[in-house]
Amino acid sequence: VQLQACGGGLVQAGGSVKLSCAASGRTSSMYALGWFRQAPGMEREFVAYIRWSGGRTDYYSDSVKGRFTISRDNAKNTVFLQMNSLKPEDTGVYYCAAPRKISLSVVADPSRYEYWGQGTLVTVSS
């Protein structure tokens, strides 16, 4: 599975950005997709998660709940992250990643994810 993230850029606080993650390769084997972010000098942080097919299951970190929305378009093999009400602390490189089958109890653990996209930078100015 190959993942390609895009859509980052510079935005003012309070603004919005929509990220995309396009999957290719053995997408039929995908179970879910997650978004993580990493600020300079910080560890990679979980942002959001969605099941790839079947019943919808999405999950968010407390820091983005109510502001970010993850969604998918299976026909286009793409997952989106709509980010609203952005804050300077949302600044970082955003990565999409795909795990093998995992339980909700570990979706925030980046070590559980096997495939990673290259990342896209989001900078939120104050």
N, C-alpha and C positions, 0 to 999 in steps of 0.2 A: 504494500500500500504506500502510495506517495501522497503527501499533503502539501498544498501550496496556499499559504496565507497571504492576504493582501488587504488593502483598504486603510492602512494607517496613515497618519499625517499629523499636522499641527492644528490644534483646535483650542479655542479659548474656554476657560472654565464656564460651565453651564451649557456648553455646546454638546453636539452629538457626532458620533462617528459610527459607521457600520463596517465591520470586518467580515471578510469572507474566507472560507477555507474549502478549497476544491480538492476532492479526493480522486485518485486514479489508481489503476492497477486492480488488485483483488478486492474491490469494494464490497463484493458479495460476502466476504468474510468479516466485514466490519461489524462490531457490536455497538459501539458508541463513539462519541467524539467529545473531547474536552478542550477548553481554552485555559491557558495558564498565562501568567505575565511575570516579567522579571525587571525590576527597577535596578539601576546601577548600584552595585555593591550589595544587592539583596539576593536572597534565595528565590527560586522560582515559586510562584504563588498560584494556587488554584483560583479560577474565576467562575467557570460554569461547565456544565456537562449535559449531554443529551443522548438518549438512546438513538441508534441509527435507524432502527425500524421497529415495527410492532407498536405496542402501546407507548404513548408518549411519557417519558420520564425525564424531567429536567431538574437541575439542581444547581444552586448558586452559593457562592461564598457570602457570608453576612455583609461583607464590605460593599458588595455590588447589588445585593437583592433589592428589587424595587426600582433599580436604575438601568440594569442590563437585562436583555432578553436574548436567549439563545433559541435558534430555530433551524429547521433543516428543509432542504428541497431534494428529496431522494432522486427525482427525475434528473436533476443536474448534478447529483453527487456532491452537494455543497451544503455546508453549515455556515450560518451567519451568527454574528454577535452584534446586536444593536446596543450601542452604549449611549445613554442619555444622561443629562445632568452631570457631565464629567467634572471631575475635581483634579487639581494638580497631582494629588497622590495616586491618580489612575495612570500616571505617566509610566511607560515602560515598554519593553518589547513583548508583544503578544504572540504566543505560540498556540497552534492547534496541535492536538495529539490524539492518537487512537490507541485504545487498549485492546487487549484480548478481553474476553468476558470477565467482568469484575462486578463485585457487589457495591451497592450504594455506600457502604461503610468505608470504602477505600477510594472513592472517586477523586478525592483531593490529594492523593499520594502520587506525585509525578513518576515515581519508580514503577508504578503499575502500568504505565503507558509505553507501548512498544514502538510506535511510529510517531515521528515528530515532523512538523513543517519547519520552515526556515525562520519564521518570525517576521513580524511587521511592527514598526515602531509607532507608538502613539505618544505624542507630547501634548500635555494640557498646560497651557499658560495661565497664570493667575491675573 
